[in-house]
Amino acid sequence: MSETKDVILNHNKLFYKKGENPLFDDGVYTIVENPNESDAAIRINIDKYKGIVYQYGRVSFVEGERELQFERTIRHPAGQDIDELYKNMELQGLMGDILVEIILNQISNEQRNQTNEGDE
């Protein structure tokens, strides 16, 4: 059973700081595709969350705050209680860190592409 839940995440700093994609590079998560879905999903590869697959829904920034609000849908709970996963603050924090990394990577790629287009 998949269910979309909202999370509000106050992220003043990330837990990981090395490299451009430290969580991805360290194997914390991988991006997986489902032929039945138009959007890719994230699979967590570490610790007690290993094998959990989820997708992000609506993402927004809370105006005037350093907060990120996002929806996520757990597609595969990897044998864990899905209701407990939605309540798990540590898991929500990890999902938030992964989302921030993906957003920062996308911004960096767009800036690089704009710079490269200007050089041509």
FENZI-V468783 format. One record per pair of residues at least 6 apart in sequence whose C-alpha atoms are under 7 Angstrom apart, sorted by the first residue. I is the first residue (numbers start at 1). J is the second residue. Records with the same first field share a line. If there is no record, write none. Layout:
I->J + J
This chain:
2->73 + 74 + 75
3->73 + 74
4->71 + 72 + 73
5->71 + 72 + 73
6->70 + 71 + 72
7->69 + 70 + 71
8->67 + 68 + 69 + 70
9->67 + 68 + 69 + 96
10->66 + 67 + 68
11->66 + 67
12->66
14->97
16->22
21->101
23->29 + 98
24->30
27->45
28->44 + 45 + 46
29->42 + 43 + 44 + 45
30->42 + 43 + 44
31->40 + 41 + 42 + 43
32->40 + 41 + 42 + 43
33->40 + 41
34->40
41->53 + 54 + 55
42->53 + 54 + 55
43->51 + 52 + 53 + 54
44->50 + 51 + 52 + 53
45->51
51->78
52->76 + 77 + 78
53->74 + 75 + 76 + 77
54->72 + 73 + 74 + 75 + 76
55->72 + 73 + 74
56->71 + 72 + 73
57->70 + 71 + 72
58->70 + 71
59->69 + 70 + 71
60->68 + 69 + 70
61->67 + 68 + 69
62->68 + 69
